């Protein structure tokens, strides 16, 4: 399974691009997984559902299973990186060909495309990012590369998907 990440500030278009890439790759026969880091927390369930009641009652883990879907909500007292690694391993066992990860700019040693407003601001934006292999800008830039990293326009799904395919299999 190939893991590929996308990092950038909130509202820059990461989820929109990832959805377009998922449509592209899945329509070409690949199984695509998605992983989103919710740095502010999240609520998967809501009041009135049995699973919510179980969690509210104090369960440290609640699992839901139906005929074709499942979900798990659990609290953990170990490093986030450890949970991340275990979830990636689990997604690999499910047969995903590609896993797109949104967020986790400091964690994980996997390639990341980094959203920046302008290439000139890249150095400041990328100082905490581990594994940046290319830049994605919100506007068309006149630069094809920045510090040996390719620069892509956010809406150029064709070029970005070609880059990812080449990353997966350089002979393509």
C-alpha positions as CSV (number, residue, x, y, z in Angstrom):
1,X,0.0,0.0,0.0
2,X,1.3,3.4,-0.9
3,X,0.8,6.1,1.7
4,X,0.6,9.7,0.5
5,X,-0.1,12.8,2.6
6,X,-1.5,16.3,2.1
7,X,-0.8,19.1,4.6
8,X,-1.7,22.8,4.7
9,X,-3.7,25.3,6.7
10,X,-7.4,24.8,7.3
11,X,-9.6,25.8,4.3
12,X,-6.9,25.6,1.7
13,X,-8.5,22.8,-0.4
14,X,-6.9,19.6,0.9
15,X,-10.2,17.6,1.3
16,X,-11.5,18.8,-2.0
17,X,-8.4,17.7,-3.8
18,X,-8.2,14.4,-2.0
19,X,-11.9,13.7,-3.0
20,X,-11.0,14.4,-6.6
21,X,-8.0,12.1,-6.4
22,X,-10.0,9.3,-4.8
23,X,-12.6,9.5,-7.6
24,X,-9.8,9.4,-10.2
25,X,-7.9,6.5,-8.7
26,X,-11.0,4.4,-7.7
27,X,-12.5,4.9,-11.2
28,X,-9.2,3.4,-12.5
29,X,-9.6,0.3,-10.4
30,X,-7.5,1.1,-7.4
31,X,-8.8,0.7,-3.8
32,X,-8.3,4.0,-2.0
33,X,-8.3,4.6,1.7
34,X,-8.6,8.0,3.4
35,X,-7.3,9.0,6.8
36,X,-8.0,12.5,8.3
37,X,-6.2,13.9,11.3
38,X,-8.7,15.8,13.3
39,X,-6.4,18.0,15.5
40,X,-9.3,19.6,17.2
41,X,-11.1,16.4,18.0
42,X,-14.4,15.1,16.6
43,X,-17.7,13.4,17.4
44,X,-18.6,10.5,15.2
45,X,-21.9,9.7,16.8
46,X,-24.7,11.8,18.3
47,X,-27.1,11.8,21.2
48,X,-30.0,9.3,20.9
49,X,-27.9,6.6,19.2
50,X,-27.1,3.4,21.2
51,X,-23.3,3.7,20.4
52,X,-23.3,7.3,21.8
53,X,-25.0,6.0,24.9
54,X,-22.4,3.3,25.4
55,X,-19.6,5.8,25.1
56,X,-21.3,8.3,27.4
57,X,-21.8,5.5,29.9
58,X,-18.0,5.2,30.1
59,X,-16.9,2.6,27.6
60,X,-13.4,3.3,26.5
61,X,-14.1,1.6,23.1
62,X,-17.3,1.2,21.1
63,X,-17.4,-0.8,17.9
64,X,-20.2,-0.8,15.3
65,X,-20.6,-3.5,12.8
66,X,-23.2,-4.0,10.1
67,X,-23.3,-6.1,7.0
68,X,-21.0,-3.9,5.0
69,X,-19.6,-1.2,7.2
70,X,-17.9,-0.9,10.6
71,X,-16.6,1.9,12.8
72,X,-14.7,2.1,16.1
73,X,-14.4,4.9,18.6
74,X,-11.8,4.5,21.3
75,X,-9.8,6.4,23.8
76,X,-6.1,5.8,24.0
77,X,-3.4,6.6,26.5
78,X,-0.4,6.0,24.2
79,X,1.4,8.2,21.7
80,X,-0.7,9.3,18.7
81,X,2.1,8.0,16.4
82,X,1.6,4.5,17.7
83,X,-2.2,4.5,17.0
84,X,-1.5,6.0,13.6
85,X,0.9,3.2,12.7
86,X,-1.6,0.5,13.8
87,X,-4.4,2.1,11.8
88,X,-2.2,2.2,8.7
89,X,-1.4,-1.4,9.1
90,X,-5.1,-2.3,9.5
91,X,-6.0,-0.4,6.3
92,X,-3.3,-2.2,4.5
93,X,-4.8,-5.6,5.6
94,X,-8.1,-4.3,4.1
95,X,-6.5,-4.3,0.6
96,X,-6.1,-0.6,0.0
97,X,-3.7,0.2,-2.8
98,X,-3.3,3.9,-1.9
99,X,-3.9,5.6,1.4
100,X,-4.4,9.4,1.3
101,X,-3.7,11.1,4.6
102,X,-4.9,14.6,5.4
103,X,-2.8,16.3,8.1
104,X,-0.1,14.9,10.4
105,X,2.6,17.3,9.1
106,X,5.1,16.4,11.8
107,X,4.3,12.7,12.1
108,X,4.8,9.8,9.8
109,X,7.6,9.2,7.4
110,X,5.6,9.2,4.2
111,X,5.6,11.6,1.2
112,X,3.5,14.7,1.5
113,X,2.3,17.3,-0.9
114,X,2.2,20.6,0.9
115,X,-0.3,23.4,0.3
116,X,1.1,26.9,0.3
117,X,-0.5,30.1,-0.7
118,X,2.6,31.3,-2.7
119,X,5.9,29.5,-3.4
120,X,7.7,32.5,-1.9
121,X,6.2,31.7,1.5
122,X,7.1,28.0,1.3
123,X,10.2,28.1,3.6
124,X,8.2,29.4,6.6
125,X,5.2,27.1,5.8
126,X,7.3,24.0,5.6
127,X,9.7,24.4,8.5
128,X,7.7,21.8,10.6
129,X,6.7,19.4,7.8
130,X,8.3,16.0,7.6
131,X,8.5,14.4,4.2
132,X,7.5,17.2,1.8
133,X,8.0,16.0,-1.8
134,X,6.1,18.8,-3.6
135,X,4.1,22.0,-3.3
136,X,0.5,22.7,-4.2
137,X,-0.5,26.4,-4.7
138,X,-3.9,28.0,-4.7
139,X,-3.0,30.1,-7.8
140,X,-1.2,29.1,-10.9
141,X,2.5,29.8,-10.4
142,X,5.1,30.5,-13.0
143,X,7.5,28.1,-11.3
144,X,7.6,24.4,-12.1
145,X,10.0,23.6,-9.2
146,X,11.0,25.1,-5.8
147,X,14.1,23.7,-4.2
148,X,14.0,20.6,-6.3
149,X,10.3,20.0,-5.4
150,X,7.6,20.1,-8.1
151,X,5.0,22.9,-7.9
152,X,1.4,22.0,-8.8
153,X,-1.7,24.2,-9.1
154,X,-4.4,23.0,-6.7
155,X,-7.0,22.2,-9.4
156,X,-4.6,20.3,-11.7
157,X,-5.7,16.8,-10.8
158,X,-4.2,15.3,-13.9
159,X,-0.7,16.5,-13.1
160,X,-1.0,15.7,-9.4
161,X,-2.4,12.2,-10.1
162,X,0.4,11.6,-12.6
163,X,3.0,12.6,-10.0
164,X,1.5,10.2,-7.5
165,X,1.4,7.4,-10.0
166,X,5.0,8.0,-10.9
167,X,5.9,8.0,-7.2
168,X,4.1,4.7,-6.8
169,X,5.8,3.2,-9.9
170,X,8.6,5.2,-11.4
171,X,8.5,3.1,-14.6
172,X,5.1,4.6,-15.5
